[in-house]
């Protein structure tokens, strides 16, 4: 996939990456309220067949992280809702901490 293509280029092979899984409110609505299964397309037979938000987010994060082939590569995932100012503040602080730690 696109994430794996970028994450595994020579430029980024050993680089820590930050993955933003944005629009968590829409994801929660579609999965938990509207009960749209993660494998509605039939393309993801390994997707959980539950409507549990946390299980769905964990599966989605893992789908991205497993595309990263670097033995020393770290991928930090953050679930966000960009319009939620308190959420974005927490994410920005986490990113700042990650960047400073890697510097």
N, C-alpha and C positions, 0 to 999 in steps of 0.2 A: 504494500500500500504506500501511499504518499508519505506518511509519517516514517515508515521504515526506510524509504528511499532517501529522505533528508537526514534522518538520524544516523544512518550508516555510511554517509559519504566520508571521504577522507578528512574533510574539514571538521566534521562533527563527531567522528567515531569515538573519541575519548572525552567529549564535552558533556558536562552535565546539562540536562534539558529540563525545562519547566513546561508541563502540559496543562493547559487551561481547558477544562471541560465546562464550557459556558452554557448558559440557558438551562440551568438545573431545574428551574421552576417549570419550564415547558416539558422537560424530561419526566419530572415527577407527575405532572398532570397526565401526560400520555400513558405512562406506565401504570400509575397507581389509581388514577381517577377514571380515565377513559378505558383502561385495561387493554391497551394495545400491546401485544406481546413483542419482546425484543427480536424474535425471529419471524416477524410478520412477513418478511420478504422471502423466507425460506433459505436465505444465504448464510445463516449463522446457526447451524444445528447444535453447536455447543453452548448457545445462549441459555441462561436459566429460564425455565418455564414457569417462573413465579412472577408475581407483580410486586415483589419486594424492592423498594427503592435502593437500599444499601447493597443488596445482592446485584442489582442491575448496574449500579455505579462501579462496584468492584470488578465485575466482569468487563465492563467497558474500559476501565483503566488497564486491566490486564491485557486486553486486546492490543492496546497501544504499546505497552511496555514490552510485551513479548516480541514485538517487531524490532526492538533495539538489540543489536547483536554484540555490542561492545562489552567485554568482560568487566571493564572499569567504569562503564557508563552508568550514571545515576539519572533517573527520570523522576522528577517530583511532580505529582499530579495534584491539581487544585480544582475542586468543583466550585463553580461560581455562578452567580447571577449578577451580571454587570450593572443592572439597574438598582441593585441593593447596595447602598453606600456603605453600610456596616460590613457586609461581606467583602466588598472590594478592598476596604481598609485592611482587613485581616490578611487577605491574599497579598496585597502590596507589601505588608510587613514581612510576611513569610518569604516572598521573593527577595526582598532586600536582605534578609538574614542569609538566605541561600547564596546570593551573589557575593556578599561580603565574606562568607565562610570559604567560598571557592577561590577568592582573590589571593 
